[in-house]
């Protein structure tokens, strides 16, 4: 070992030396798009917005048509920053930017902002305290120039907020993450069973250690998301940051096969960011223990209105309370998952109830928690037409759980599975 792939960039040392650099486990903003009126932006890199002619090297030919370079991307050490020149409706603005109701689209510079621009402070998420660091990073790219005030007060859209869930060790993380995603999936309403569900199993070994790759569930499509069908994801954040190690190593050493370049691009870029900014930081130990991330998208004004939020600039989003973000998270998941309510009470134990109780006692002895027992016994009731039956059976299961032989054993099981239950509470399933 000991191959020094690249020199790790030293960044924000003056700002970072007094920071705890711990993971923010409260709801936090991970990314957004900012729309700055074109008249308030100076374009520094003249390639952005310039017209050009395509040249096909193998044919040694130029296209006759001019193309406008209205999209511009800068990639540095695993951080991707995208700029666009386009027209957008700015909309209401609480009186900060002039007219409160724009009827026609305006010329704007759209910038894709993400928490990776915070470098070592990435897992803090975007906050009022570090917003200026992001502004300074964008300015340092030398593509555009605008004021800090316009950066803070211009319209923000397509805002992703997330909640990170931290495990105490990697083995526990693998188990809890899989069980969490599978339990959520078991509770998806039948019409949404086609929801994207990804297993990424890898046999690749690095230093003779198998690299496990995380299970992901995605609800909806970002570009087609609506308030009633929002875009939300559950994924293994640690896996995202760490899984591209082999690809990154091979690319730096010029050993990455051409047929893998496209496939490896996202994974190795995430690892490149981790290598340069997080590997030697104070949060590295937590990353290596395992982080599950729940991410929800507040796509536009319609989404904000639907979930009773009123925002224009990024400062407005940063003022939303933790309680409100958690409420929105649960309400978004409720659009896809089955609502479980108890609607029947039994006064006597019937033969079938005794069979059910016997089964529950056996599952308790096998080490299952209350949440797992419910999930196991309610399999097959995911169809919408089975909603009432599922509610009735769930009520019966809960009553039988009060009559089990060894409640103290179930309590031990519940404690052992506390992390799973806490995750299910975040998304509103229990």
Phi and psi in degrees as a GROMACS rama.xvg file:
@    title "Ramachandran Plot"
@    xaxis  label "Phi"
@    yaxis  label "Psi"
@TYPE xy
89.8906  12.8398  UNK-2
-73.8541  119.377  UNK-3
-84.6489  98.8373  UNK-4
-66.4776  -54.8786  UNK-5
-145.729  161.484  UNK-6
-76.8219  123.98  UNK-7
-68.4026  133.372  UNK-8
-71.2083  134.608  UNK-9
-93.0212  120.498  UNK-10
-135.471  152.062  UNK-11
40.619  40.5382  UNK-12
-65.4229  -41.0281  UNK-13
-63.5677  -40.1775  UNK-14
-74.1024  -33.9208  UNK-15
-84.0296  -17.587  UNK-16
-66.5156  -24.5308  UNK-17
-102.445  12.384  UNK-18
-98.2898  150.235  UNK-19
-78.0865  -25.734  UNK-20
54.4831  36.9872  UNK-21
-91.8393  161.869  UNK-22
-74.227  133.624  UNK-23
-85.2009  110.704  UNK-24
-92.6499  2.45696  UNK-25
-85.714  164.169  UNK-26
-54.0041  134.118  UNK-27
-146.076  158.399  UNK-28
-87.5157  129.48  UNK-29
-102.695  -33.8716  UNK-30
-161.598  161.6  UNK-31
-166.533  171.862  UNK-32
-114.485  136.774  UNK-33
-111.486  136.807  UNK-34
-111.373  103.294  UNK-35
-103.857  125.555  UNK-36
-50.0051  134.9  UNK-37
-55.2056  -36.0396  UNK-38
-66.515  -13.19  UNK-39
-100.965  8.04922  UNK-40
-123.718  131.358  UNK-41
-97.596  128.332  UNK-42
-88.784  118.805  UNK-43
-90.4986  -47.5439  UNK-44
-83.2385  107.692  UNK-45
-69.9319  -8.90993  UNK-46
-70.5813  -27.8555  UNK-47
-75.8607  116.294  UNK-48
92.2102  -6.66204  UNK-49
-79.4109  157.575  UNK-50
-90.002  146.399  UNK-51
-146.384  166.459  UNK-52
-115.964  131.335  UNK-53
-73.5153  141.873  UNK-54
-122.319  128.535  UNK-55
-100.7  106.843  UNK-56
-59.5397  -47.7168  UNK-57
-66.5097  -31.2917  UNK-58
-89.9718  -13.4778  UNK-59
53.1782  46.3242  UNK-60
-130.575  147.521  UNK-61
-103.953  145.783  UNK-62
-72.7949  149.947  UNK-63
-80.8223  -27.394  UNK-64
-83.8495  141.069  UNK-65
-82.2179  141.897  UNK-66
-120.32  135.532  UNK-67
-85.5466  130.148  UNK-68
-87.6081  71.1091  UNK-69
-88.5961  -2.5527  UNK-70
-122.305  134.972  UNK-71
-141.728  130.866  UNK-72
-124.764  134.622  UNK-73
-120.205  126.35  UNK-74
-117.917  123.673  UNK-75
-137.764  115.654  UNK-76
49.8214  44.9159  UNK-77
88.3537  -1.49416  UNK-78
-104.898  121.808  UNK-79
-106.101  127.232  UNK-80
-122.815  125.863  UNK-81
-114.915  139.277  UNK-82
-123.375  144.935  UNK-83
-140.424  144.406  UNK-84
-102.404  122.453  UNK-85
-159.271  -179.396  UNK-86
-112.232  134.161  UNK-87
-145.164  152.569  UNK-88
-78.7645  120.807  UNK-89
-76.2038  -43.259  UNK-90
80.6418  -163.952  UNK-91
-63.9413  154.586  UNK-92
-148.092  19.458  UNK-93
56.5897  22.6435  UNK-94
81.2797  6.07333  UNK-95
-84.5398  -23.0106  UNK-96
-121.648  13.0648  UNK-97
113.727  -129.162  UNK-98
-61.4386  138.698  UNK-99
-89.6455  -5.01665  UNK-100
-145.251  100.608  UNK-101
-93.4131  119.918  UNK-102
-87.4209  -26.5767  UNK-103
-118.29  153.343  UNK-104
-65.3476  146.962  UNK-105
-106.077  155.97  UNK-106
-72.9466  124.67  UNK-107
-135.801  159.58  UNK-108
-101.687  119.129  UNK-109
-99.9616  128.201  UNK-110
-124.617  131.36  UNK-111
-86.5451  112.926  UNK-112
-105.423  134.675  UNK-113
-142.795  159.971  UNK-114
-66.1947  -15.9319  UNK-115
-63.2065  -21.3337  UNK-116
-64.9704  -13.0165  UNK-117
-82.0251  -7.70539  UNK-118
57.1841  -116.126  UNK-119
-60.2774  -22.1346  UNK-120
-96.8993  17.9398  UNK-121
-50.052  -46.5223  UNK-122
-79.4066  1.76814  UNK-123
-72.2757  -25.5773  UNK-124
75.9699  170.126  UNK-125
-79.61  125.852  UNK-126
-133.799  171.556  UNK-127
-61.5522  -33.5967  UNK-128
-71.042  -27.5426  UNK-129
-115.774  6.81304  UNK-130
-60.1826  -35.4057  UNK-131
-67.2417  -28.9454  UNK-132
-63.0921  -39.4684  UNK-133
-66.0845  -44.6631  UNK-134
-56.869  -46.5239  UNK-135
-63.329  -36.735  UNK-136
-64.4567  -45.6587  UNK-137
-61.4079  -42.2525  UNK-138
-62.7634  -35.9837  UNK-139
-66.4248  -17.2426  UNK-140
-74.3506  -17.657  UNK-141
70.2568  25.8548  UNK-142
-96.7063  -48.7374  UNK-143
-137.005  164.24  UNK-144
-138.068  134.098  UNK-145
-156.917  170.887  UNK-146
-82.5647  156.386  UNK-147
-62.496  -37.7684  UNK-148
-61.5244  -45.3335  UNK-149
-65.4058  -33.4694  UNK-150
-63.1705  -40.9676  UNK-151
-78.1113  -31.5418  UNK-152
-103.792  -11.142  UNK-153
-71.1865  163.797  UNK-154
-63.5786  134.178  UNK-155
-110.21  139.089  UNK-156
-144.032  168.973  UNK-157
51.1043  51.5305  UNK-158
-86.4268  126.378  UNK-159
-102.744  123.758  UNK-160
-110.807  153.546  UNK-161
-140.873  162.386  UNK-162
-129.562  122.951  UNK-163
-96.3615  138.788  UNK-164
-120.858  119.56  UNK-165
-101.835  133.425  UNK-166
-102.063  164.986  UNK-167
-91.3336  -16.4314  UNK-168
-159.43  161.701  UNK-169
-65.4697  -39.8037  UNK-170
-62.8623  -43.9487  UNK-171
-62.5573  -38.8034  UNK-172
-61.583  -47.2921  UNK-173
-55.149  -48.5873  UNK-174
-67.032  -50.5532  UNK-175
-66.3095  -40.8826  UNK-176
-60.7579  -47.069  UNK-177
-63.6565  -44.5207  UNK-178
-65.2108  -37.3123  UNK-179
-63.0655  -51.5193  UNK-180
-63.3905  -41.2365  UNK-181
-65.7688  -39.5494  UNK-182
-66.0367  -41.808  UNK-183
-60.292  -45.2862  UNK-184
-62.321  -36.9161  UNK-185
-64.4556  -21.2251  UNK-186
-100.277  9.08531  UNK-187
-74.1605  135.75  UNK-188
-61.0002  147.222  UNK-189
-53.1066  -43.604  UNK-190
-60.6821  -18.3936  UNK-191
-105.992  15.9784  UNK-192
-64.9408  -16.7705  UNK-193
-78.9668  0.526603  UNK-194
-49.8995  136.247  UNK-195
-56.4342  126.508  UNK-196
-131.986  117.829  UNK-197
-112.596  127.21  UNK-198
-108.77  131.835  UNK-199
-123.709  91.9399  UNK-200
-94.4645  130.406  UNK-201
-122.447  134.624  UNK-202
-100.043  4.43359  UNK-203
-65.7918  136.584  UNK-204
-116.192  136.235  UNK-205
-120.256  121.054  UNK-206
54.1949  40.4658  UNK-207
64.5081  17.1354  UNK-208
-114.328  124.576  UNK-209
-65.4848  137.277  UNK-210
-96.5411  109.207  UNK-211
-78.8927  137.892  UNK-212
-117.359  139.756  UNK-213
-73.8935  157.889  UNK-214
-90.8354  133.695  UNK-215
-128.668  140.607  UNK-216
-122.565  131.438  UNK-217
-122.98  132.135  UNK-218
-106.655  123.081  UNK-219
74.7546  179.198  UNK-220
-119.336  136.535  UNK-221
-56.104  -47.4742  UNK-222
-72.6912  -17.7637  UNK-223
-110.85  8.48066  UNK-224
-64.0373  141.894  UNK-225
-127.426  166.028  UNK-226
-56.5032  -36.7814  UNK-227
-82.0147  -17.6699  UNK-228
-131.93  71.7868  UNK-229
-71.4869  162.301  UNK-230
-93.0171  115.757  UNK-231
-138.776  150.545  UNK-232
-139.032  153.256  UNK-233
-124.783  125.809  UNK-234
-152.148  168.475  UNK-235
-87.8825  99.9596  UNK-236
-63.7875  -40.3299  UNK-237
-61.2535  -43.4806  UNK-238
-62.1281  -41.2509  UNK-239
-59.4957  -41.1803  UNK-240
-76.0064  -32.018  UNK-241
-100.798  -23.6374  UNK-242
-68.9126  -18.48  UNK-243
-89.0559  12.8648  UNK-244
-56.0757  -48.0262  UNK-245
-65.0095  -45.6183  UNK-246
-58.7703  -44.5074  UNK-247
-63.7826  -44.8524  UNK-248
-59.5627  -44.8302  UNK-249
-66.6202  -37.4485  UNK-250
-67.3887  -45.6138  UNK-251
-61.3932  -34.366  UNK-252
-91.3533  10.1373  UNK-253
56.9133  38.9805  UNK-254
-117.256  6.2871  UNK-255
-80.2048  117.408  UNK-256
-58.4293  143.679  UNK-257
-60.1019  -30.6533  UNK-258
-73.2545  -10.4561  UNK-259
-104.445  -6.2757  UNK-260
-58.2687  -49.233  UNK-261
-66.7166  -43.8746  UNK-262
-63.313  -36.84  UNK-263
-86.6613  -10.0169  UNK-264
-55.0801  -51.4327  UNK-265
-68.0466  -45.5978  UNK-266
-62.2447  -45.8216  UNK-267
-73.8962  -27.0332  UNK-268
-67.5032  -39.409  UNK-269
-64.7553  -40.9932  UNK-270
-68.8216  -37.0518  UNK-271
-58.8392  -41.9698  UNK-272
-63.3066  -46.7363  UNK-273
-58.2902  -45.9652  UNK-274
-61.0547  -41.231  UNK-275
-80.0629  -29.2791  UNK-276
-124.057  -22.9934  UNK-277
-115.442  -24.8584  UNK-278
-58.1848  -39.1684  UNK-279
-100.513  11.1861  UNK-280
-90.8064  175.574  UNK-281
-70.5998  -19.0153  UNK-282
-88.072  -5.31577  UNK-283
-58.7617  -40.2723  UNK-284
-60.6327  -39.9544  UNK-285
-69.3587  -38.8509  UNK-286
-59.9814  -42.1176  UNK-287
-74.7658  -13.4392  UNK-288
-85.7538  -26.9912  UNK-289
120.763  124.301  UNK-290
-127.888  125.961  UNK-291
-99.1876  135.631  UNK-292
-117.485  134.364  UNK-293
-108.261  125.681  UNK-294
-127.949  131.266  UNK-295
-124.639  142.029  UNK-296
-108.825  124.341  UNK-297
-97.9799  90.7204  UNK-298
-70.7087  -44.9891  UNK-299
-157.49  -171.653  UNK-300
-62.2487  -35.736  UNK-301
-61.5752  -41.3459  UNK-302
-65.1655  -42.5612  UNK-303
-60.5898  -46.4587  UNK-304
-63.3859  -40.4168  UNK-305
-60.9185  -38.5545  UNK-306
-100.627  19.9255  UNK-307
58.8371  45.7209  UNK-308
-119.912  145.574  UNK-309
-127.13  107.487  UNK-310
-142.047  150.033  UNK-311
-128.05  -67.4568  UNK-312
-88.6236  171.154  UNK-313
-63.2096  -28.267  UNK-314
-62.7615  -34.9386  UNK-315
-64.6287  -42.2927  UNK-316
-65.1007  -35.9261  UNK-317
-72.1158  -14.9199  UNK-318
-90.1551  -7.93674  UNK-319
-66.0952  136.156  UNK-320
-73.5797  156.998  UNK-321
-56.8804  -42.2413  UNK-322
-59.4637  -40.9697  UNK-323
-68.2271  -41.8748  UNK-324
-62.4476  -41.1441  UNK-325
-66.0987  -37.343  UNK-326
-61.5892  -47.4878  UNK-327
-62.0597  -40.8599  UNK-328
-56.3463  -48.6464  UNK-329
-65.2919  -40.8041  UNK-330
-66.723  -34.1173  UNK-331
-67.2941  -44.9686  UNK-332
-64.0745  -32.3929  UNK-333
-63.8483  -18.793  UNK-334
-69.8825  -20.3758  UNK-335
-114.852  -26.7332  UNK-336
-98.8938  161.377  UNK-337
-78.9521  129.03  UNK-338
-77.4227  124.852  UNK-339
-105.282  110.406  UNK-340
-128.159  146.948  UNK-341
-88.2844  120.104  UNK-342
-123.474  5.43446  UNK-343
-144.185  141.724  UNK-344
-121.485  136.19  UNK-345
-107.484  136.386  UNK-346
-99.3347  -19.6065  UNK-347
-130.014  154.906  UNK-348
-95.071  115.603  UNK-349
-91.0311  167.783  UNK-350
-52.449  -44.9874  UNK-351
-66.2177  -32.5009  UNK-352
-66.8748  -36.6261  UNK-353
-65.38  -40.1105  UNK-354
-60.6245  -43.0795  UNK-355
-64.105  -42.1028  UNK-356
-62.7717  -41.1161  UNK-357
-59.6637  -42.0381  UNK-358
-64.2067  -42.5497  UNK-359
-63.1884  -42.8513  UNK-360
-59.3938  -38.7705  UNK-361
-66.558  -41.5315  UNK-362
-65.658  -35.9735  UNK-363
-61.9502  -43.9015  UNK-364
-64.4175  -28.3061  UNK-365
-80.3056  -4.53093  UNK-366
99.0599  11.1845  UNK-367
-80.2409  145.663  UNK-368
-83.3452  172.067  UNK-369
-56.7889  -44.8516  UNK-370
-62.5797  -42.9552  UNK-371
-67.3135  -38.3604  UNK-372
-62.4342  -44.4757  UNK-373
-59.7178  -47.2219  UNK-374
-60.8617  -40.3051  UNK-375
-66.8391  -45.3787  UNK-376
-77.8821  -18.5972  UNK-377
-98.8334  8.73737  UNK-378
-63.0424  139.925  UNK-379
96.4119  -1.73246  UNK-380
-110.732  23.9461  UNK-381
-75.363  -24.9208  UNK-382
-61.0484  141.808  UNK-383
-57.0731  -35.4024  UNK-384
-65.9398  -16.1787  UNK-385
-97.3568  9.92347  UNK-386
-57.673  -47.5307  UNK-387
-66.5579  -41.0896  UNK-388
-61.906  -40.721  UNK-389
-64.7348  -41.9943  UNK-390
-62.7189  -41.5069  UNK-391
-65.2195  -46.163  UNK-392
-66.0314  -38.5184  UNK-393
-62.0847  -39.89  UNK-394
-61.7529  -41.0428  UNK-395
-65.2134  -43.5818  UNK-396
-59.5558  -44.5958  UNK-397
-62.2851  -38.489  UNK-398
-68.1129  -39.0797  UNK-399
-66.2344  -30.8989  UNK-400
-64.3571  -23.1499  UNK-401
-78.3958  -11.8825  UNK-402
-112.403  10.6522  UNK-403
-67.2336  159.335  UNK-404
-66.5209  -40.8551  UNK-405
-129.888  78.4836  UNK-406
-60.6664  -26.6786  UNK-407
-66.9371  -31.8324  UNK-408
-69.216  -41.8787  UNK-409
-61.6402  -38.2058  UNK-410
-63.3569  -39.0306  UNK-411
-63.3605  -43.3425  UNK-412
-60.8764  -43.1788  UNK-413
-60.7671  -42.7382  UNK-414
-64.9822  -39.8195  UNK-415
-65.5817  -25.0081  UNK-416
-109.934  25.0278  UNK-417
-59.5341  -39.3995  UNK-418
-62.6742  -39.3754  UNK-419
-63.0826  -46.5802  UNK-420
-61.8341  -41.4038  UNK-421
-62.2673  -39.1454  UNK-422
-65.2382  -41.091  UNK-423
-67.5006  -29.7639  UNK-424
-69.0644  -34.7163  UNK-425
-60.3958  -39.8192  UNK-426
-94.4105  2.78602  UNK-427
81.6743  16.9143  UNK-428
-81.8602  -30.3938  UNK-429
